[in-house]
Amino acid sequence: MKTIFVTLPIGLSVRNILFTGVLDRLIARGDVRVIAISAIPNLGDRYPRPDDNLIFEELPPRRRRTVASLFNYMLNLRFNYLNDDPSLTSIKEKRRWLRLAKPRQFLFESLLCRPFPKSRTLYRWLSLIHHWRAKSTMAVREMFEKYRPSLMFATYPTAMNEFDFLKYARDEGIATVGLIHSWDVLTTEGQIVVPLDHSFVWNEVMRTELNVIHGVPKEKISVTGIPQFDVYAEILPPNGKEEFLRQQGLDPEKLTVLFATSAGGLTPEEPEILARLVSAINAESPGKVQFLVRIHQQDNINRYGFITEPNVKYQVPGVRMENLVDWRLMDKDDLDLLRDTLAYSDVVVNTASTISIDAIALGKPVVNIAFDLYEQGYYRSVKRIFNTIHFQLVVNSKSSKLAESVDELVSLTQRYLANPELEQTERTAFAEAMCHKVDGKSAERIASFLLDALDGKIARRDGLSKRMGQ
């Protein structure tokens, strides 16, 4: 029996790996045991398919304000200074914003990068010292001794959440594999905290970013597609739309606008923008259009309490978890809920969320909110988001429409309600580029590559097998 450690430090990791069936496929082989390590207590009680070879452990609390964390913070800053690649526009934008919004933090970070912030030699020496000095916690070491894994699979390797696990695995010669969990992290979050033997990414765009910006050889990167998008390949029942809309308190005879909110701190004006959109469309198309407002996992529905029109309904997915940094836990039912919500809506409105990709993958028209209601400095404006490298992919593809005022938001929404096929060619091309394949097999590909790694079909740091490079 071989053992795989899988760390699931945030709610999205649990949803995207556990509830897409990746772990079920691993243990289905019969000679594999998976230890799923999560910040959620009693996660095993929430999982509907118990198995003796799927064991749940609680993620040990991460030590904060340690020397290792400070070193990683400093190395991350230097990594950003060293990389002048245009793809790091997003990080440079963050630095400019920080200088205006949080000058003390900006000064602290600037001091941490001194002297010689662009010295590659100093960066390498500091990395060596960090690797030599940093030690994993006793709780992590004891977990490795208890289960003796042959493979370590990290699902958020750009953050410190899994640092102790990856560091100990690397020191002990245990193979490490990481999943880059979102399209924006490679250009916004800095370095991979511990070098990996192999990485999984959604698409060729991310594969190039990981290669060019982070220096990972392309043969050490596998393109898998997006596991949480596997449900989008499922055939929906012919009467599903009517049943779903009624469950949401909506009228199947009306057109539906899905308004997907963002994290509250990012978009403080969204509630007022939604109110103006509802008011304008109700005036222009009385009795014909309804709104389903999907609350982001890091947003608060109370922000929208003043919007009480009867044709506005709210959807709050997941279960609130105080110990999750992304606030809410979502499972397979929530994946199905998101699929149905998108499939049965007529147009999707959001600021600059990943839900734009979800909607485009399902062929749904998207309108992005690219304006502020009130005058803002650039670095406090939502407009800055559309200059980030990851969202420039959407902008340049012309697969969505950017509204630059309330009037334009209303007219673009009405335009798509009248003719949802507009820009379908652009949406299809963008989906192919960003999703790799929406064929229901991304979780299967991840599991297959993990089993290859477990069986030694990938070489250790000095090259990889032909299959893993495919």
Long-range contacts (C-beta under 8 A, 24 or more apart in sequence): 1-31, 1-32, 1-33, 1-53, 2-31, 2-32, 2-33, 2-150, 2-151, 2-454, 3-32, 3-33, 3-34, 3-35, 3-147, 3-148, 3-149, 3-150, 3-151, 4-32, 4-33, 4-34, 4-35, 4-149, 4-150, 4-151, 4-152, 4-153, 4-450, 4-454, 5-35, 5-37, 5-143, 5-144, 5-147, 5-149, 5-151, 5-152, 5-153, 5-165, 5-169, 6-34, 6-35, 6-36, 6-37, 6-153, 6-155, 7-37, 7-38, 7-59, 7-152, 7-153, 7-154, 7-155, 7-156, 7-161, 7-162, 7-165, 8-36, 8-37, 8-38, 8-39, 8-59, 8-155, 9-38, 9-39, 9-59, 9-155, 9-156, 9-159, 9-161, 9-162, 9-325, 10-39, 10-156, 10-161, 10-324, 10-325, 10-326, 11-40, 11-297, 11-318, 11-321, 11-324, 11-326, 11-327, 11-328, 11-329, 11-330, 12-181, 12-182, 12-326, 12-330, 13-38, 13-155, 13-156, 13-181, 14-38, 14-40, 14-43, 14-329, 14-330, 14-331, 15-228, 15-329, 15-330, 15-331, 15-334, 15-335, 16-155, 16-181, 16-227, 16-228, 17-155, 17-179, 17-227, 17-446, 18-43, 18-47, 19-330, 19-331, 19-332, 19-334, 19-335, 20-227, 20-228, 20-230, 20-332, 20-335, 20-442, 20-443, 21-230, 21-443, 22-227, 22-443, 22-446, 22-447, 22-450, 23-54, 24-49, 24-51, 24-54, 25-443, 25-444, 25-447, 25-448, 26-447, 26-450, 26-451, 27-51, 27-53, 27-54, 29-451, 32-451, 32-454, 33-147, 35-143, 35-147, 35-149, 37-143, 37-165, 39-323, 39-324, 40-321, 40-323, 40-324, 40-329, 41-323, 46-329, 46-331, 48-332, 55-147, 57-143, 59-161, 60-137, 60-139, 60-140, 60-143, 60-164, 62-160, 62-161, 62-163, 62-164, 63-137, 67-133, 67-134, 68-130, 68-133, 68-134, 68-135, 68-163, 69-160, 71-126, 71-129, 71-130, 71-133, 71-134, 72-130, 72-160, 72-163, 72-193, 73-112, 74-112, 74-113, 74-126, 75-123, 75-126, 75-127, 75-130, 75-191, 76-190, 76-191, 77-109, 77-112, 77-113, 77-117, 77-190, 78-113, 78-117, 78-122, 78-123, 78-126, 79-123, 79-190, 79-191, 80-190, 81-113, 81-117, 81-118, 82-118, 82-120, 82-123, 83-213, 85-212, 85-213, 86-389, 87-187, 87-209, 87-212, 87-213, 87-389, 88-187, 88-213, 88-389, 89-187, 89-387, 89-388, 89-389, 89-392, 90-184, 90-187, 90-188, 90-388, 90-389, 90-390, 91-187, 91-188, 91-190, 93-379, 93-384, 93-387, 93-388, 94-188, 96-379, 97-379, 97-380, 97-384, 100-377, 100-379, 100-380, 101-379, 101-380, 131-167, 134-163, 134-167, 135-167, 136-164, 136-165, 136-167, 136-168, 136-171, 137-164, 140-164, 140-165, 140-168, 141-168, 144-168, 144-169, 144-172, 144-174, 149-174, 150-174, 150-175, 150-454, 151-175, 151-176, 151-177, 151-450, 151-453, 151-454, 152-176, 152-177, 153-177, 153-178, 153-179, 153-450, 154-178, 154-179, 154-196, 155-179, 155-181, 156-181, 157-192, 157-193, 157-194, 157-196, 157-199, 158-185, 158-186, 158-189, 158-190, 158-191, 158-192, 158-193, 159-189, 159-193, 160-193, 162-193, 163-193, 163-194, 166-193, 166-194, 166-196, 167-194, 170-194, 170-195, 173-460, 175-453, 175-454, 175-458, 175-460, 177-449, 177-450, 177-453, 179-224, 179-446, 180-206, 180-210, 182-354, 183-354, 183-357, 183-390, 183-393, 183-434, 184-354, 184-388, 184-390, 184-391, 186-210, 186-213, 186-214, 187-213, 187-388, 187-389, 187-390, 188-388, 188-390, 192-216, 196-220, 197-453, 197-458, 197-460, 197-461, 198-222, 198-449, 198-453, 198-458, 198-464, 198-468, 200-224, 200-446, 200-449, 202-226, 202-434, 202-435, 202-436, 203-433, 203-434, 203-435, 203-436, 204-433, 204-436, 205-393, 205-433, 205-434, 218-469, 219-463, 219-464, 219-468, 219-469, 220-464, 220-468, 220-469, 222-445, 222-449, 222-468, 222-469, 222-470, 223-436, 224-436, 224-442, 224-445, 224-446, 224-449, 225-435, 225-436, 225-437, 225-438, 225-439, 225-441, 225-442, 225-445, 226-435, 226-436, 226-438, 226-442, 227-442, 227-443, 227-446, 228-335, 229-358, 229-361, 229-435, 229-438, 229-442, 230-440, 230-441, 230-442, 230-443, 231-335, 231-336, 231-338, 231-339, 231-440, 232-339, 232-358, 232-361, 232-362, 232-438, 232-440, 233-438, 233-439, 233-440, 233-441, 234-339, 234-440, 236-340, 236-343, 240-340, 240-343, 240-344, 241-343, 241-344, 244-340, 244-341, 244-344, 245-344, 248-292, 248-313, 248-315, 248-341, 249-313, 250-290, 250-292, 250-313, 251-290, 254-287, 254-288, 254-289, 254-290, 254-311, 255-288, 255-289, 255-290, 255-346, 255-417, 256-289, 256-290, 256-291, 256-292, 256-344, 256-345, 256-346, 257-281, 257-289, 257-290, 257-291, 257-292, 257-345, 257-346, 257-347, 257-348, 257-349, 257-413, 257-417, 258-291, 258-292, 258-294, 258-341, 258-342, 258-345, 258-347, 258-348, 258-349, 258-359, 259-291, 259-292, 259-293, 259-294, 259-349, 259-350, 260-294, 260-296, 260-348, 260-349, 260-350, 260-353, 260-355, 261-293, 261-294, 261-295, 261-296, 261-299, 261-304, 261-350, 262-296, 262-299, 262-350, 262-351, 262-352, 262-353, 263-296, 263-298, 263-299, 264-296, 264-298, 264-299, 264-300, 264-303, 265-298, 266-351, 266-382, 266-385, 267-351, 267-369, 267-382, 269-372, 269-373, 269-374, 269-382, 270-303, 270-351, 270-369, 271-303, 271-304, 271-306, 271-307, 272-373, 273-369, 273-373, 273-406, 273-409, 274-304, 274-307, 275-306, 275-307, 276-406, 277-349, 277-406, 277-409, 277-410, 277-413, 278-307, 278-309, 278-311, 278-312, 280-406, 280-410, 281-410, 281-413, 281-414, 282-309, 282-311, 284-410, 284-414, 285-414, 285-417, 289-417, 292-341, 292-345, 294-338, 294-341, 294-355, 296-353, 297-326, 297-327, 297-328, 297-330, 298-326, 298-327, 298-328, 315-341, 346-416, 346-417, 346-420, 347-413, 347-416, 347-417, 347-420, 349-409, 349-413, 351-382, 351-385, 352-382, 352-385, 352-386, 352-391, 352-394, 356-394, 356-400, 357-394, 357-431, 357-434, 357-435, 360-399, 360-400, 360-427, 360-430, 360-431, 360-434, 361-431, 361-434, 361-435, 361-438, 363-424, 363-427, 363-428, 363-431, 364-420, 364-427, 365-400, 365-401, 365-416, 365-420, 365-422, 365-423, 365-427, 366-399, 366-400, 366-401, 366-427, 367-400, 367-401, 367-402, 367-403, 367-409, 367-412, 367-413, 367-416, 368-394, 368-400, 368-401, 368-402, 368-403, 369-403, 369-409, 370-402, 370-403, 370-404, 371-403, 371-404, 371-405, 371-406, 371-408, 371-409, 373-406, 393-430, 393-433, 393-434, 394-430, 397-426, 397-429, 397-430, 397-433, 398-423, 398-426, 399-423, 399-426, 399-427, 399-429, 399-430, 399-431
